[in-house]
Amino acid sequence: MNGASIDIKKQQVENAAIYKLSPFKALSDEQMRLKEKIITFCKENVKNSTPTVLVIHGDAGTGKSVLLNSVFYELQMLSKNKVDDPLYHTNNRFIVNHPEMLKLYKNISEDLSNFRKKDFERPTSFINQMHKQGGTADIVLIDEAHLLLTKSDKYNRFYQENHLEEMIKLSKVVIIVFDEKQMLKMKSYWDKQKLLEIIDQYPNTSFHLTNQFRIKADQDVIEWIEQFVQKRILPLPQKQDFDFQIFDDPVEMYRRIKERNATHQLSRIVSTYDYPYKLDGKDYFVQEKNFKLRWDRYQPNAKHAWAERADTIDEVGSVYTVQGFDLNYVGVILGPSVSYDEEHDQIKINSDKYEDQAAFILRKDVKNPEAIKEQIILNSINVLMTRGVHGLYIYPSDATLRKKLLSLYR
């Protein structure tokens, strides 16, 4: 095999989402230290009569999911193979309330002897199963806990009031990954205070992951994104290896993404939820300035997640299809809900233009719903802008915002 073939094969392996979340992927020193603490925490508390909780905080791209999957693999290995270990024969589950991520975890489990597909579940399925059996789990790991429901949802057959609270009652040890900046729906409304109200009823401890692994860029790029989702616009980062561009034309941005996908793979167009879409089996489109591309098709029975499938280069992904996934290059369409306040020199959010009205279903226990609607949109922008490993392209639909960003870019 020649050098070029080896490079192509290496690129294909490294681009696979399974590789990116593999429990065998090398962990950083920070991740490894935390993994050891989590395993020790489980051993010390799995026999206790009172549930105990460990929370892993971290921004998007800090390696929370790969750490959690590595921890779960070790727990399952000890449960099956280590007779003299406190974790031997423990009944452990991995929970994620994200259908695309669940596909990925189940696919990973197929080739690993210590994993079973049934070990990976959605929270409502786990809760209803445990209530039906009258049992409990020993250790429950919850990825993307900021997506858990915080109110009952009869449509999804969840009849209690809070996913996390219910799962703690049904477990001996609970390990959760939490990032309040990725909360995307009113029915999953979380903040740190709400989290504390639940976990402070039990012995608990928290840790923070801080190192950014996804975005291969200098700190000024990461700072620019962080400030943007706080409605502040910084000068654009200086020229560097990370490919950061503002586009005046969505057609040109899409052309560039297709070029990147041809050479580097795993490059996609995504958008804020500002264009009509329904789960009725019909095609819906994102339309902008001579640009028309189909929204991602809902395919719950597809084996692979949206971000992995080759055909999705011809679709626009939403926050729901790319959350938790790495892309090499991402092109972000900022739709009409994201504009610019010239008087105050800041981002302006117009929640009435946001098409994901299911995210805004009001609830009586939430104060200041308009502020939460704005935060949901800002959180979605944060998720979309933090997908790209090597590059971020942005097309703003709003003319005033586009003018402002292009003036900085040029």
DORO-929395 format. One record per residue (C-alpha): x, y, z. Coordinates in Angstrom, 2 decimals, padded with zeros to 5 digits. Example, Ala and Ser with C-alpha at 12.3 -4.5 7.8 and 13.67 -1.06 7.14 Angstrom:
<kolmis>
KOLMI       px       py       pz
KOLMI   012.30  -004.50   007.80
KOLMI   013.67  -001.06   007.14
</kolmis>
This chain:
<kolmis>
KOLMI       px       py       pz
KOLMI   000.00   000.00   000.00
KOLMI   001.48   003.36  -000.99
KOLMI   001.65   006.47   001.19
KOLMI  -001.35   008.17  -000.44
KOLMI  -003.56   005.13   000.17
KOLMI  -002.47   005.00   003.81
KOLMI  -003.29   008.70   004.24
KOLMI  -006.76   008.24   002.70
KOLMI  -007.48   005.24   004.92
KOLMI  -006.30   007.14   008.00
KOLMI  -008.54   010.08   007.05
KOLMI  -011.55   007.78   006.61
KOLMI  -011.00   006.21   010.03
KOLMI  -010.50   009.53   011.80
KOLMI  -013.59   011.03   010.14
KOLMI  -015.83   008.22   011.34
KOLMI  -018.05   009.33   014.21
KOLMI  -017.51   005.90   015.78
KOLMI  -013.79   006.62   015.96
KOLMI  -014.39   010.03   017.52
KOLMI  -016.40   008.50   020.39
KOLMI  -014.59   005.18   020.65
KOLMI  -013.92   004.07   024.24
KOLMI  -010.40   003.24   023.04
KOLMI  -009.63   006.75   021.85
KOLMI  -006.67   008.22   023.73
KOLMI  -007.75   010.54   026.53
KOLMI  -005.99   013.71   027.58
KOLMI  -004.32   013.93   030.99
KOLMI  -007.30   015.95   032.24
KOLMI  -009.77   013.35   030.96
KOLMI  -007.74   010.43   032.29
KOLMI  -007.51   011.92   035.78
KOLMI  -011.25   012.50   035.82
KOLMI  -011.94   008.99   034.52
KOLMI  -009.98   007.50   037.43
KOLMI  -011.94   009.65   039.89
KOLMI  -015.25   008.55   038.38
KOLMI  -014.36   004.84   038.55
KOLMI  -013.29   005.27   042.19
KOLMI  -016.50   007.20   042.93
KOLMI  -018.55   004.33   041.51
KOLMI  -016.69   001.69   043.52
KOLMI  -017.08   003.65   046.75
KOLMI  -020.81   004.36   046.36
KOLMI  -022.40   001.51   044.39
KOLMI  -023.30  -000.42   047.55
KOLMI  -024.81   002.57   049.38
KOLMI  -028.53   002.65   050.14
KOLMI  -028.81   006.34   049.18
KOLMI  -028.26   007.39   045.54
KOLMI  -025.14   009.46   044.84
KOLMI  -024.55   011.83   041.93
KOLMI  -021.46   012.99   040.04
KOLMI  -021.76   015.87   037.54
KOLMI  -019.32   016.57   034.71
KOLMI  -019.56   020.17   033.50
KOLMI  -017.95   021.34   030.27
KOLMI  -018.53   023.48   027.20
KOLMI  -019.15   022.03   023.74
KOLMI  -016.03   020.32   022.42
KOLMI  -014.34   019.60   025.76
KOLMI  -014.56   015.83   025.30
KOLMI  -017.40   015.01   027.69
KOLMI  -019.00   012.27   025.59
KOLMI  -015.79   010.42   024.72
KOLMI  -014.84   010.44   028.41
KOLMI  -018.25   009.12   029.43
KOLMI  -018.13   006.32   026.86
KOLMI  -014.64   005.35   028.02
KOLMI  -015.85   005.24   031.62
KOLMI  -018.84   003.10   030.64
KOLMI  -016.66   000.61   028.79
KOLMI  -014.45   000.17   031.85
KOLMI  -017.47  -000.23   034.13
KOLMI  -018.89  -002.93   031.86
KOLMI  -015.55  -004.69   031.64
KOLMI  -015.22  -004.76   035.44
KOLMI  -018.83  -005.86   035.79
KOLMI  -018.33  -008.86   033.52
KOLMI  -014.73  -009.91   034.14
KOLMI  -013.37  -008.76   037.52
KOLMI  -014.74  -011.19   040.12
KOLMI  -013.09  -009.53   043.13
KOLMI  -014.05  -005.96   042.13
KOLMI  -016.88  -004.00   043.86
KOLMI  -018.36  -003.45   040.39
KOLMI  -018.60  -007.15   039.50
KOLMI  -022.09  -008.11   038.27
KOLMI  -023.38  -004.54   038.51
KOLMI  -026.32  -003.59   036.30
KOLMI  -025.27  -000.44   034.46
KOLMI  -026.93   001.70   031.77
KOLMI  -025.95   004.48   029.41
KOLMI  -028.71   007.05   028.77
KOLMI  -028.93   009.72   026.07
KOLMI  -032.03   011.70   025.06
KOLMI  -030.76   012.34   021.54
KOLMI  -031.87   009.87   018.85
KOLMI  -028.93   010.58   016.51
KOLMI  -026.39   010.11   019.29
KOLMI  -028.17   006.96   020.45
KOLMI  -027.70   005.47   016.95
KOLMI  -024.00   006.17   017.20
KOLMI  -023.60   004.56   020.63
KOLMI  -025.52   001.47   019.53
KOLMI  -023.35   001.19   016.41
KOLMI  -020.23   001.38   018.57
KOLMI  -021.58  -001.41   020.77
KOLMI  -021.85  -003.87   017.86
KOLMI  -018.14  -004.65   017.69
KOLMI  -017.25  -004.52   021.39
KOLMI  -017.70  -007.58   023.57
KOLMI  -018.32  -005.67   026.79
KOLMI  -021.12  -003.58   025.28
KOLMI  -024.66  -004.65   024.42
KOLMI  -027.09  -002.57   022.39
KOLMI  -029.68  -002.82   025.14
KOLMI  -027.27  -001.12   027.57
KOLMI  -027.91   002.15   025.66
KOLMI  -031.36   003.70   026.11
KOLMI  -033.47   006.84   025.93
KOLMI  -034.41   008.15   029.41
KOLMI  -038.17   007.58   029.10
KOLMI  -037.63   003.97   028.00
KOLMI  -035.32   003.36   030.95
KOLMI  -037.71   004.92   033.46
KOLMI  -040.79   003.09   032.18
KOLMI  -038.91  -000.22   032.04
KOLMI  -037.67   000.12   035.62
KOLMI  -041.14   001.03   036.90
KOLMI  -042.62  -001.95   035.06
KOLMI  -040.02  -004.35   036.47
KOLMI  -039.98  -002.78   039.90
KOLMI  -036.18  -002.69   039.79
KOLMI  -033.23  -000.31   039.93
KOLMI  -029.94   000.04   038.10
KOLMI  -026.59   000.17   039.84
KOLMI  -024.79   002.82   037.81
KOLMI  -026.45   005.10   035.26
KOLMI  -024.41   007.35   032.98
KOLMI  -026.33   010.18   031.30
KOLMI  -024.88   011.95   028.28
KOLMI  -026.27   015.35   027.24
KOLMI  -028.23   015.69   030.50
KOLMI  -029.19   019.23   029.44
KOLMI  -031.58   017.52   026.97
KOLMI  -033.53   015.72   029.70
KOLMI  -037.17   016.68   030.16
KOLMI  -038.06   018.93   033.07
KOLMI  -041.82   018.46   032.74
KOLMI  -044.16   015.60   031.88
KOLMI  -044.62   014.81   028.19
KOLMI  -047.53   012.47   027.48
KOLMI  -046.71   012.41   023.77
KOLMI  -043.42   010.68   024.65
KOLMI  -045.02   008.61   027.43
KOLMI  -043.18   010.38   030.22
KOLMI  -045.66   010.90   033.06
KOLMI  -043.43   012.13   035.88
KOLMI  -042.11   015.68   036.25
KOLMI  -038.37   015.47   035.67
KOLMI  -036.23   012.88   033.85
KOLMI  -033.17   013.34   036.03
KOLMI  -035.04   013.29   039.32
KOLMI  -036.79   010.07   038.33
KOLMI  -033.60   008.35   037.14
KOLMI  -031.77   009.18   040.36
KOLMI  -034.57   007.45   042.29
KOLMI  -034.08   004.37   040.11
KOLMI  -030.27   004.18   040.45
KOLMI  -027.54   003.81   043.05
KOLMI  -024.93   005.94   041.30
KOLMI  -025.66   008.55   038.61
KOLMI  -022.95   010.15   036.45
KOLMI  -024.16   013.02   034.26
KOLMI  -022.70   015.31   031.63
KOLMI  -024.20   018.79   031.76
KOLMI  -023.85   022.02   029.76
KOLMI  -026.64   024.53   030.31
KOLMI  -025.56   026.40   027.15
KOLMI  -026.92   023.49   025.09
KOLMI  -030.50   023.57   026.44
KOLMI  -032.74   023.84   023.35
KOLMI  -036.38   023.47   024.39
KOLMI  -038.69   024.93   027.01
KOLMI  -039.79   021.45   028.05
KOLMI  -036.11   020.70   028.72
KOLMI  -035.43   023.98   030.48
KOLMI  -032.32   023.71   032.63
KOLMI  -030.01   026.08   034.40
KOLMI  -027.46   025.48   037.13
KOLMI  -029.93   026.42   039.86
KOLMI  -032.49   023.88   038.66
KOLMI  -029.79   021.23   038.53
KOLMI  -028.69   022.01   042.08
KOLMI  -032.26   021.83   043.38
KOLMI  -032.35   018.19   042.31
KOLMI  -028.86   016.89   043.05
KOLMI  -028.54   018.66   046.42
KOLMI  -031.14   016.23   047.76
KOLMI  -028.41   013.56   047.49
KOLMI  -024.68   013.24   048.19
KOLMI  -023.04   014.73   045.11
KOLMI  -019.83   016.06   043.64
KOLMI  -018.93   017.99   040.48
KOLMI  -016.00   018.29   038.10
KOLMI  -015.25   020.56   035.15
KOLMI  -013.59   019.75   031.83
KOLMI  -011.91   022.84   030.41
KOLMI  -009.64   021.87   027.50
KOLMI  -011.15   022.44   024.03
KOLMI  -010.56   019.45   021.75
KOLMI  -012.96   019.90   018.85
KOLMI  -012.02   023.31   017.45
KOLMI  -008.41   023.27   016.24
KOLMI  -008.00   027.03   016.50
KOLMI  -006.33   029.70   018.58
KOLMI  -008.16   031.05   021.60
KOLMI  -009.35   034.17   019.74
KOLMI  -011.67   032.06   017.55
KOLMI  -013.17   030.33   020.57
KOLMI  -013.52   033.68   022.32
KOLMI  -015.24   035.18   019.24
KOLMI  -017.88   032.42   019.28
KOLMI  -018.36   032.67   023.05
KOLMI  -018.90   036.43   022.82
KOLMI  -021.20   036.17   019.79
KOLMI  -023.61   033.90   021.69
KOLMI  -023.59   036.51   024.45
KOLMI  -024.69   039.01   021.78
KOLMI  -021.33   040.79   021.54
KOLMI  -019.40   041.12   018.29
KOLMI  -015.61   041.10   018.56
KOLMI  -013.13   041.93   015.79
KOLMI  -012.71   038.87   013.62
KOLMI  -009.76   036.62   014.52
KOLMI  -006.52   037.19   012.65
KOLMI  -005.38   034.89   009.86
KOLMI  -004.48   031.44   011.14
KOLMI  -004.68   027.74   010.25
KOLMI  -008.35   027.58   011.25
KOLMI  -010.50   028.55   008.26
KOLMI  -012.91   031.25   009.49
KOLMI  -014.92   033.12   006.83
KOLMI  -018.01   035.32   006.50
KOLMI  -019.98   034.91   003.26
KOLMI  -022.17   037.38   001.39
KOLMI  -023.68   034.59  -000.72
KOLMI  -025.06   031.27   000.65
KOLMI  -024.55   029.63  -002.75
KOLMI  -020.84   030.39  -002.58
KOLMI  -020.66   029.10   001.00
KOLMI  -022.36   025.86  -000.04
KOLMI  -019.96   025.48  -002.98
KOLMI  -017.01   025.89  -000.60
KOLMI  -018.46   023.32   001.83
KOLMI  -018.85   020.80  -001.01
KOLMI  -015.22   021.39  -001.99
KOLMI  -014.13   020.78   001.59
KOLMI  -016.27   017.67   001.78
KOLMI  -014.68   016.31  -001.40
KOLMI  -011.15   016.75  -000.02
KOLMI  -011.60   016.38   003.75
KOLMI  -015.02   014.69   004.11
KOLMI  -017.43   015.37   006.98
KOLMI  -018.29   018.94   005.94
KOLMI  -021.92   020.11   006.02
KOLMI  -024.29   023.07   005.82
KOLMI  -026.41   023.72   008.94
KOLMI  -028.86   026.43   009.90
KOLMI  -030.72   028.02   012.75
KOLMI  -034.32   026.79   012.90
KOLMI  -035.68   029.81   010.97
KOLMI  -037.30   028.07   008.03
KOLMI  -040.55   026.03   008.05
KOLMI  -040.28   022.33   008.80
KOLMI  -042.77   019.63   009.82
KOLMI  -042.52   015.93   010.61
KOLMI  -045.10   014.96   008.00
KOLMI  -042.95   013.06   005.51
KOLMI  -042.76   015.98   003.07
KOLMI  -039.65   017.84   001.98
KOLMI  -039.06   021.33   003.39
KOLMI  -036.40   023.76   002.22
KOLMI  -034.07   026.44   003.50
KOLMI  -034.36   029.30   001.03
KOLMI  -032.10   032.34   000.84
KOLMI  -030.90   034.66  -001.94
KOLMI  -030.80   032.28  -004.95
KOLMI  -030.21   029.39  -002.53
KOLMI  -032.62   026.50  -001.94
KOLMI  -031.58   023.31  -000.18
KOLMI  -033.69   020.65   001.52
KOLMI  -033.85   020.44   005.29
KOLMI  -032.53   017.16   006.73
KOLMI  -035.04   014.36   006.24
KOLMI  -036.30   012.67   009.39
KOLMI  -035.05   009.07   009.18
KOLMI  -035.42   007.45   012.62
KOLMI  -034.79   003.99   011.17
KOLMI  -031.56   004.89   009.37
KOLMI  -028.65   002.93   010.81
KOLMI  -026.21   005.84   010.72
KOLMI  -026.61   009.32   012.13
KOLMI  -027.21   012.31   009.83
KOLMI  -023.68   013.67   010.20
KOLMI  -022.20   010.35   009.01
KOLMI  -024.28   009.75   005.88
KOLMI  -022.76   010.75   002.53
KOLMI  -026.10   011.86   001.03
KOLMI  -026.58   014.59   003.63
KOLMI  -024.14   016.88   001.79
KOLMI  -027.31   017.76  -000.19
KOLMI  -029.25   018.73   002.94
KOLMI  -029.21   021.43   005.60
KOLMI  -028.73   020.09   009.11
KOLMI  -030.48   021.49   012.17
KOLMI  -029.27   021.80   015.72
KOLMI  -031.02   018.50   016.44
KOLMI  -029.09   016.53   013.83
KOLMI  -025.59   017.83   014.60
KOLMI  -025.59   018.37   018.36
KOLMI  -022.85   016.22   019.85
KOLMI  -021.12   015.54   016.50
KOLMI  -017.84   016.76   015.02
KOLMI  -017.62   018.10   011.47
KOLMI  -014.38   019.03   009.73
KOLMI  -015.90   022.17   008.20
KOLMI  -019.29   023.65   008.99
KOLMI  -021.23   026.28   007.06
KOLMI  -023.73   028.03   009.33
KOLMI  -026.74   029.90   007.99
KOLMI  -027.89   032.42   010.57
KOLMI  -031.57   032.84   009.69
KOLMI  -033.93   035.81   010.13
KOLMI  -034.20   035.40   013.92
KOLMI  -030.58   036.60   014.24
KOLMI  -030.06   040.27   013.43
KOLMI  -027.96   043.28   014.46
KOLMI  -028.83   046.22   016.72
KOLMI  -026.82   049.09   015.22
KOLMI  -027.59   051.51   018.07
KOLMI  -026.17   049.22   020.75
KOLMI  -023.67   047.41   018.50
KOLMI  -024.83   043.95   019.48
KOLMI  -026.67   040.88   018.26
KOLMI  -030.44   041.13   018.34
KOLMI  -032.63   038.02   018.64
KOLMI  -036.13   038.04   017.13
KOLMI  -037.79   034.96   018.67
KOLMI  -041.02   035.54   016.72
KOLMI  -039.11   034.60   013.55
KOLMI  -037.86   031.29   014.98
KOLMI  -039.76   028.43   013.32
KOLMI  -039.16   025.80   016.00
KOLMI  -042.30   026.71   017.90
KOLMI  -042.30   023.31   019.63
KOLMI  -039.23   024.59   021.48
KOLMI  -041.29   027.48   022.85
KOLMI  -044.28   025.63   024.29
KOLMI  -045.03   027.66   027.41
KOLMI  -045.09   026.22   030.90
KOLMI  -046.50   027.76   034.06
KOLMI  -043.46   027.09   036.26
KOLMI  -041.02   029.07   034.07
KOLMI  -040.52   032.75   034.80
KOLMI  -039.55   035.26   032.11
KOLMI  -040.32   033.03   029.09
KOLMI  -039.22   035.66   026.56
KOLMI  -035.72   035.67   028.01
KOLMI  -035.65   031.87   027.85
KOLMI  -036.78   031.90   024.20
KOLMI  -033.88   034.20   023.40
KOLMI  -031.48   031.95   025.31
KOLMI  -032.72   028.88   023.41
KOLMI  -031.87   030.57   020.10
KOLMI  -028.46   031.72   021.36
KOLMI  -027.78   028.19   022.61
KOLMI  -028.65   026.77   019.20
KOLMI  -026.19   029.19   017.58
KOLMI  -023.53   028.06   020.03
KOLMI  -024.13   024.40   019.13
KOLMI  -023.98   025.11   015.38
KOLMI  -020.87   027.31   015.50
KOLMI  -018.90   024.82   017.60
KOLMI  -019.21   021.84   015.21
KOLMI  -016.25   022.59   012.92
KOLMI  -012.85   021.10   013.75
KOLMI  -010.90   022.91   011.01
KOLMI  -013.22   025.62   009.74
KOLMI  -016.30   027.76   010.35
KOLMI  -018.16   029.56   007.56
KOLMI  -021.05   031.92   008.33
KOLMI  -023.76   033.39   006.12
KOLMI  -026.08   035.88   007.94
KOLMI  -029.55   036.16   006.38
KOLMI  -030.23   039.52   008.02
KOLMI  -028.84   042.33   005.84
KOLMI  -027.71   044.54   008.74
KOLMI  -025.88   041.70   010.46
KOLMI  -024.35   040.58   007.17
KOLMI  -023.11   044.12   006.49
KOLMI  -021.63   044.39   009.97
KOLMI  -019.76   041.07   009.84
KOLMI  -018.54   041.63   006.28
KOLMI  -017.20   045.06   007.27
KOLMI  -015.08   043.34   009.93
KOLMI  -014.06   040.55   007.59
KOLMI  -012.86   042.82   004.82
</kolmis>
